[in-house]
């Protein structure tokens, strides 16, 4: 049988940047594999024309790079992923192109489909996350349905922000893509990625109602706030854009009152798929498996979860052996501080090795120097009471 991907017309493949061109980029941008909380991230294509003002490309100094280009080809990128010291077959979640381009841009998506094919042909059952705000057509869904092994999730980003300098492209594009992807989903799942929700930009009652209406066209819905690092804050200020916050913290900002308004609206309006606070919770619910990030230990996160998902997570979640965790942390160059009923607390480990531990143990792993606060769900302190119990 001919694979649907073989009928894709890609035209001229994206060119690969020369060594000289790559040398002009920030080193972290040319690091094709990076571990993030939702998975080992593969970013072999850089450059995007969508110009979303809050894009993380500001952090890498390449926001003005509008034309997508490859750093390496798909075969080389897949090989790097599979050989990465932190990759575990059937365990490590994978993300594709989540920091420097949109995977469904016309010139980009054929390369994404090829990467998915390469991973699927390995027989891997890992979660694979593809995040987009661009157009998804029925013929794209045929290809997305063709993969038999990977647990593929398409997360469609929708914000409803109507400020043209912050989000130049109409959110209706994402809404249409969400409906199309959901209508045709067979072997993959669709998550409404309702973000970023920002006070004064897209938090009106009409905006909240619209987001909840779109939840009918997804297997799960995750809502989250603005990642407003200093570089993004500076871009807003330099371009005279509304500045929603005075600080640029390291964590996403979701004020307590805004979260409560969203949850109240969900009780008032008829919603479709259930809401989740964390991406991995939505992804795993959509696939009918337990959360790979072990959020079940942070029990206040679970008060909005469906009972069936709570049961899945409870069945999979268990406190790990202290001696084994101590050795795990030591081998990674860190130190175990404690294991409590919520998380493993370590010292001396950067984010990437912490995520390795978290995904392999199914238990939250926190840095003792960057504590999580009760009810705050690992979010920035902005918009939350100044005094919080530190855990």
C-alpha positions as CSV (number, residue, x, y, z in Angstrom):
1,X,0.0,0.0,0.0
2,X,1.2,3.5,-0.8
3,X,1.8,5.7,2.2
4,X,-0.2,8.9,2.2
5,X,3.0,10.8,2.8
6,X,4.4,9.7,-0.5
7,X,1.7,11.9,-2.3
8,X,2.8,15.1,-0.6
9,X,4.2,17.6,-2.9
10,X,6.8,19.6,-1.1
11,X,8.3,21.6,-4.0
12,X,11.8,22.7,-3.3
13,X,12.9,21.4,0.2
14,X,13.9,24.1,2.7
15,X,17.6,24.9,2.3
16,X,20.1,24.1,5.0
17,X,21.9,27.0,6.6
18,X,25.6,27.0,5.9
19,X,28.2,26.7,8.7
20,X,28.9,30.4,8.5
21,X,25.2,31.3,8.7
22,X,24.7,29.0,11.7
23,X,27.8,30.5,13.4
24,X,25.9,33.9,13.4
25,X,23.0,32.4,15.4
26,X,23.0,32.0,19.2
27,X,24.5,28.7,20.1
28,X,21.3,27.6,21.9
29,X,19.3,28.1,18.7
30,X,21.6,25.7,16.8
31,X,21.2,23.0,19.5
32,X,18.7,20.8,17.7
33,X,17.7,18.7,20.8
34,X,16.6,20.4,24.0
35,X,14.7,18.9,26.9
36,X,11.6,20.8,28.0
37,X,8.9,19.9,30.5
38,X,6.6,18.5,27.8
39,X,9.3,16.5,26.1
40,X,12.6,16.2,24.4
41,X,12.3,19.0,21.8
42,X,13.5,18.6,18.2
43,X,14.1,22.0,16.5
44,X,15.9,21.4,13.2
45,X,14.1,24.2,11.4
46,X,14.3,27.9,12.4
47,X,12.6,31.0,11.0
48,X,8.9,32.0,11.1
49,X,6.9,34.8,9.3
50,X,3.9,34.8,11.8
51,X,5.3,37.7,14.0
52,X,3.4,36.9,17.2
53,X,4.7,39.5,19.6
54,X,5.0,37.1,22.5
55,X,7.0,34.5,20.6
56,X,9.8,32.7,22.3
57,X,12.0,33.5,19.3
58,X,12.7,36.8,21.1
59,X,14.7,34.7,23.6
60,X,17.0,33.4,20.9
61,X,17.5,36.7,19.1
62,X,16.1,35.5,15.8
63,X,12.7,37.2,15.7
64,X,13.6,38.9,12.5
65,X,14.4,35.6,10.8
66,X,11.2,35.3,8.8
67,X,12.0,32.6,6.3
68,X,12.3,29.0,7.6
69,X,15.6,27.3,7.0
70,X,16.9,23.9,8.1
71,X,19.9,23.4,10.4
72,X,20.1,19.8,9.3
73,X,17.9,17.4,7.4
74,X,15.3,15.1,8.9
75,X,17.4,12.0,8.9
76,X,20.1,13.7,10.8
77,X,17.7,15.3,13.3
78,X,16.0,11.9,14.0
79,X,19.3,10.3,14.5
80,X,20.4,12.9,17.0
81,X,17.1,12.4,18.9
82,X,17.4,8.6,19.0
83,X,21.0,8.8,20.1
84,X,20.5,11.5,22.7
85,X,21.7,10.5,26.1
86,X,18.3,11.4,27.6
87,X,16.1,9.7,25.1
88,X,14.3,6.5,26.2
89,X,12.2,4.5,23.6
90,X,8.5,4.3,24.5
91,X,9.0,6.7,27.5
92,X,10.5,10.1,26.6
93,X,7.8,12.5,25.3
94,X,8.9,14.3,22.1
95,X,8.0,17.7,20.8
96,X,8.6,18.9,17.2
97,X,9.5,22.5,16.3
98,X,8.1,24.3,19.4
99,X,10.5,27.2,19.7
100,X,11.6,28.6,16.3
101,X,8.9,28.1,13.6
102,X,5.3,26.8,13.1
103,X,5.3,23.2,12.0
104,X,2.2,23.6,9.7
105,X,3.6,26.4,7.6
106,X,3.3,25.3,3.9
107,X,7.1,24.9,3.4
108,X,7.7,23.4,6.8
109,X,5.0,20.8,7.2
110,X,6.4,18.3,4.6
111,X,9.5,18.1,6.7
112,X,7.4,17.6,9.8
113,X,5.5,14.8,8.1
114,X,8.8,13.2,7.1
115,X,10.1,13.4,10.7
116,X,6.9,11.8,12.0
117,X,7.3,9.0,9.4
118,X,10.9,8.4,10.5
119,X,9.9,8.1,14.2
120,X,6.9,5.9,13.4
121,X,8.9,3.5,11.3
122,X,11.1,2.9,14.4
123,X,8.0,1.4,16.1
124,X,8.2,4.0,18.9
125,X,5.1,4.5,21.1
126,X,6.4,7.7,22.6
127,X,4.1,10.7,22.9
128,X,4.8,13.1,20.0
129,X,3.5,16.7,20.4
130,X,3.1,19.1,17.4
131,X,2.0,22.6,18.4
132,X,0.6,24.9,15.7
133,X,-1.5,28.0,15.2
134,X,-1.5,27.7,11.4
135,X,-3.7,26.0,8.8
136,X,-4.5,22.3,8.9
137,X,-6.3,20.9,5.8
138,X,-8.2,17.6,5.5
139,X,-5.3,16.2,3.3
140,X,-2.9,17.0,6.2
141,X,-5.1,14.9,8.5
142,X,-4.9,11.9,6.1
143,X,-1.2,11.9,6.7
144,X,-1.5,12.5,10.4
145,X,-3.8,9.5,10.6
146,X,-1.3,7.3,8.7
147,X,1.1,6.8,11.6
148,X,0.5,3.6,13.5
149,X,2.9,3.6,16.5
150,X,3.6,7.0,17.9
151,X,1.1,8.6,20.2
152,X,0.6,11.8,18.2
153,X,-1.1,14.9,19.6
154,X,-1.8,18.0,17.6
155,X,-2.1,21.0,19.9
156,X,-3.8,23.9,18.2
157,X,-2.9,27.3,19.7
158,X,-5.8,29.8,20.0
159,X,-5.8,33.0,21.9
160,X,-8.4,35.3,20.5
161,X,-6.1,38.3,20.9
162,X,-7.3,41.0,18.4
163,X,-4.3,43.4,18.7
164,X,-2.8,43.2,15.2
165,X,0.8,44.1,16.5
166,X,0.7,41.4,19.1
167,X,-1.0,38.7,17.0
168,X,-1.1,39.7,13.3
169,X,-3.0,36.7,12.1
170,X,-6.7,36.2,12.8
171,X,-7.3,33.5,15.5
172,X,-10.1,32.3,13.2
173,X,-7.3,30.4,11.3
174,X,-6.5,28.4,14.4
175,X,-10.2,27.9,15.1
176,X,-10.8,26.5,11.6
177,X,-7.7,24.2,12.0
178,X,-9.0,22.9,15.3
179,X,-12.3,21.9,13.8
180,X,-10.7,20.3,10.8
181,X,-8.2,18.4,12.8
182,X,-10.8,17.2,15.3
183,X,-13.3,16.2,12.7
184,X,-10.8,14.0,10.9
185,X,-8.9,12.6,13.9
186,X,-8.6,8.8,14.0
187,X,-5.1,7.8,15.0
188,X,-4.1,11.1,16.6
189,X,-5.6,13.3,19.2
190,X,-6.4,17.0,19.2
191,X,-5.8,19.4,22.1
192,X,-7.1,23.0,22.2
193,X,-4.1,25.0,23.5
194,X,-5.9,28.1,24.8
195,X,-3.0,30.5,25.3
196,X,-1.7,32.9,26.2
197,X,-4.6,34.3,28.2
198,X,-3.6,37.9,29.2
199,X,-5.6,40.4,31.4
200,X,-6.8,43.3,29.2
201,X,-6.1,41.5,25.9
202,X,-8.3,38.5,25.7
203,X,-9.9,37.9,29.1
204,X,-13.3,39.4,28.5
205,X,-16.5,37.4,29.0
206,X,-16.8,37.1,25.2
207,X,-13.2,35.8,25.0
208,X,-13.8,33.2,27.7
209,X,-17.1,32.1,26.1
210,X,-15.3,31.7,22.7
211,X,-12.5,29.6,24.2
212,X,-15.0,27.3,25.9
213,X,-17.1,27.0,22.7
214,X,-13.9,25.8,20.9
215,X,-13.4,23.2,23.6
216,X,-16.1,21.2,21.8
217,X,-13.7,20.6,18.9
218,X,-10.9,18.9,20.9
219,X,-10.3,15.8,22.9
220,X,-9.0,18.0,25.8
221,X,-8.4,21.7,26.5
222,X,-5.4,23.2,28.3
223,X,-5.4,26.9,29.3
224,X,-2.3,28.9,30.3
225,X,-0.9,32.4,30.6
226,X,1.8,34.5,29.1
227,X,5.5,33.6,29.0
228,X,6.7,37.2,29.5
229,X,10.5,36.9,29.8
230,X,12.5,40.1,29.8
231,X,13.2,39.9,26.1
232,X,9.5,39.7,25.3
233,X,8.7,42.5,27.7
234,X,11.4,44.7,26.0
235,X,9.8,44.0,22.6
236,X,6.4,45.1,23.9
237,X,7.9,48.3,25.4
238,X,10.0,49.1,22.3
239,X,6.9,48.8,20.0
240,X,4.5,50.7,22.2
241,X,2.4,47.6,22.9
242,X,0.2,47.2,25.9
243,X,2.4,45.9,28.7
244,X,0.2,43.7,30.9
245,X,2.8,43.2,33.6
246,X,5.7,45.2,35.1
247,X,8.1,42.2,35.4
248,X,9.4,39.5,33.2
249,X,9.6,36.4,35.4
250,X,11.0,33.0,34.4
251,X,7.7,31.2,34.7
252,X,4.4,31.7,32.9
253,X,2.0,34.3,34.4
254,X,-1.5,33.2,35.2
255,X,-3.0,35.4,37.9
256,X,-5.1,33.6,40.5
257,X,-8.3,35.7,39.8
258,X,-8.0,35.1,36.1
259,X,-7.7,31.3,36.6
260,X,-10.8,31.4,38.8
261,X,-12.8,33.4,36.3
262,X,-12.0,30.8,33.6
263,X,-13.0,27.9,35.9
264,X,-16.2,29.8,36.9
265,X,-17.0,30.4,33.2
266,X,-16.5,26.7,32.5
267,X,-19.3,26.0,35.0
268,X,-21.6,28.6,33.6
269,X,-21.2,27.9,29.8
270,X,-21.7,24.6,28.2
271,X,-18.2,23.2,27.6
272,X,-17.0,20.4,25.4
273,X,-13.7,18.7,26.4
274,X,-12.5,19.0,30.0
275,X,-10.1,21.8,31.0
276,X,-6.6,21.1,32.3
277,X,-4.0,23.4,33.8
278,X,-1.0,21.5,32.5
279,X,-0.2,20.4,28.9
280,X,0.9,16.9,29.8
281,X,-2.4,16.4,31.7
282,X,-4.4,17.3,28.6
283,X,-2.3,15.2,26.3
284,X,-2.4,12.1,28.4
285,X,-6.1,12.4,29.0
286,X,-6.7,12.6,25.3
287,X,-4.8,9.3,24.8
288,X,-6.4,7.6,27.9
289,X,-3.2,7.1,29.8
290,X,-1.7,8.5,33.1
291,X,0.2,11.8,33.1
292,X,3.9,11.3,32.4
293,X,4.9,14.3,34.4
294,X,3.5,12.9,37.7
295,X,1.3,16.0,38.4
296,X,-0.9,13.7,40.5
297,X,1.4,14.5,43.4
298,X,0.4,18.2,43.2
299,X,-3.1,17.2,44.2
300,X,-4.7,20.7,43.9
301,X,-4.0,20.5,40.2
302,X,-6.4,17.6,40.0
303,X,-9.5,19.3,41.3
304,X,-10.8,19.9,37.8
305,X,-9.8,16.5,36.3
306,X,-12.3,13.9,35.2
307,X,-12.7,11.0,37.6
308,X,-11.5,8.5,35.0
309,X,-8.2,10.4,34.5
310,X,-7.8,10.7,38.3
311,X,-8.0,6.9,38.5
312,X,-5.5,6.4,35.7
313,X,-3.0,8.8,37.4
314,X,-3.6,7.4,40.8
315,X,-2.9,3.8,39.5
316,X,0.4,4.8,37.9
317,X,1.7,7.2,40.5
318,X,3.9,5.9,43.3
319,X,6.6,7.2,45.5
320,X,10.0,6.2,44.2
321,X,12.6,4.3,46.1
322,X,14.8,6.9,47.9
323,X,18.1,5.0,47.4
324,X,17.4,4.7,43.7
325,X,16.5,8.4,43.3
326,X,19.6,9.4,45.3
327,X,21.8,7.4,42.9
328,X,19.9,8.8,39.9
329,X,20.4,12.4,41.0
330,X,24.1,11.7,41.8
331,X,24.8,10.2,38.4
332,X,23.3,13.3,36.8
333,X,25.6,15.6,38.9
334,X,23.1,16.7,41.5
335,X,22.0,15.8,45.0
336,X,18.7,14.5,46.4
337,X,17.3,16.8,49.2
338,X,14.1,14.9,50.0
339,X,11.2,13.0,48.6
340,X,7.9,14.2,49.9
341,X,4.3,13.3,49.1
342,X,4.3,16.0,46.3
343,X,7.7,15.9,44.6
344,X,11.3,14.9,44.6
345,X,13.4,17.9,45.7
346,X,17.0,18.1,44.3
347,X,19.9,20.5,44.3
348,X,22.5,21.2,41.6
349,X,20.5,19.9,38.6
350,X,19.5,22.1,35.6
351,X,16.1,21.7,34.0
352,X,17.0,19.1,31.4
353,X,18.3,16.4,33.8
354,X,15.3,17.2,36.1
355,X,12.9,16.5,33.3
356,X,14.8,13.2,32.5
357,X,14.2,12.1,36.1
358,X,10.6,13.3,36.1
359,X,9.6,11.5,32.9
360,X,11.3,8.3,33.9
361,X,9.9,8.2,37.4
362,X,6.5,9.7,36.7
363,X,7.0,11.9,39.8
364,X,7.5,15.6,40.0
365,X,11.1,16.8,40.4
366,X,11.7,20.3,41.8
367,X,14.8,22.4,42.3
368,X,15.2,23.4,45.9
369,X,16.3,26.9,44.8
370,X,13.2,27.4,42.7
371,X,10.3,26.3,45.0
372,X,6.8,25.7,43.9
373,X,4.1,27.2,46.0
374,X,0.8,25.7,47.2
375,X,-2.1,26.3,44.7
376,X,0.2,28.3,42.4
377,X,1.0,25.3,40.1
378,X,4.6,26.4,39.3
379,X,3.5,29.7,37.9
380,X,5.0,33.1,38.4
381,X,4.3,35.0,41.6
382,X,2.6,37.9,39.7
383,X,-1.1,38.0,40.5
384,X,-0.9,35.7,43.5
385,X,-0.9,36.6,47.2
386,X,2.6,37.7,48.4
387,X,2.6,35.1,51.2
388,X,2.4,31.5,50.1
389,X,3.4,28.3,51.8
390,X,6.6,27.1,50.2
391,X,6.9,23.4,49.5
